[in-house]
Amino acid sequence: WLIPRMPNELYVATYVLAAVMIGAVIMLFFGLFNTVGVELVYFTTAGAWFVLLMESTEMLVAATAPATR
């Protein structure tokens, strides 16, 4: 993996959000979503994933940083 020691929850969330994005494209092909709907799904899932990445990175830095006074 690119970043070692990241929590497994981040990897699970990545796969789940990728599945949601793929599902949105499939729904687009069947006519259940339009292009704007797919863009909204992509924007919200990408934003949620970015927040999870920042939280995971912050926890990783806090866990590996030396203790200060």
N, C-alpha and C positions, 0 to 999 in steps of 0.2 A: 504494500500500500504506500501511498505517497507520504502520509504523515503517520509515523509510528505512535503507538499507545493512545490512539483516539478511542473513545468509548464505543462499544459495539452498538449502542443505541443510535449513534450517528450513522453507522453503516446500514442499520435496519431502516431508519428513516429515509436514507438516500434511496434504497430500493423501493420502498413504499411510495415515495413521491415520484420516482421515475415511472412506476406502474400507473399512478394516477395520470401522469402526463401522456403516457402511451394510450391509456383508456380514453382520454379526451380526444386524441387523434382518431381513434377507432370510432368514437361517437360522431366525429366530424364526417367521416366517410359514410356513415349510415344516415346522416342528415339529422341527428339528434342535437348537435351543436352547430353554431355557425363560427366563423373565424374569430369574431369578437369573444365568444364564449371560450374558445380554446386559448386565446391570448390572456383572458382573465384567469383561467386555470393555471396557465404557465407562470404568470406574474405572481400569483398568490403562493404557489408551491415553491417557486424559486426564492421568494422572500422568506417563507417559512424555513426553507433549507439554510439560507444564509444566516438567519437568527440562530438556528441550531448549531451551525458551524462556529459562529462567534462565541456562543456559550460553551461549547466543548473546548475550544481553544483557550478560553479564559480559565476553565477548570484545569486544563492540562498545564498551563503556565503556573497556576497557583499551586498545583501539586508537585511540580518539579523545581520551583524556585526555592532557594535557600531561605531559611527562617531569618527574619530581621527582628530587631528589638522593637 
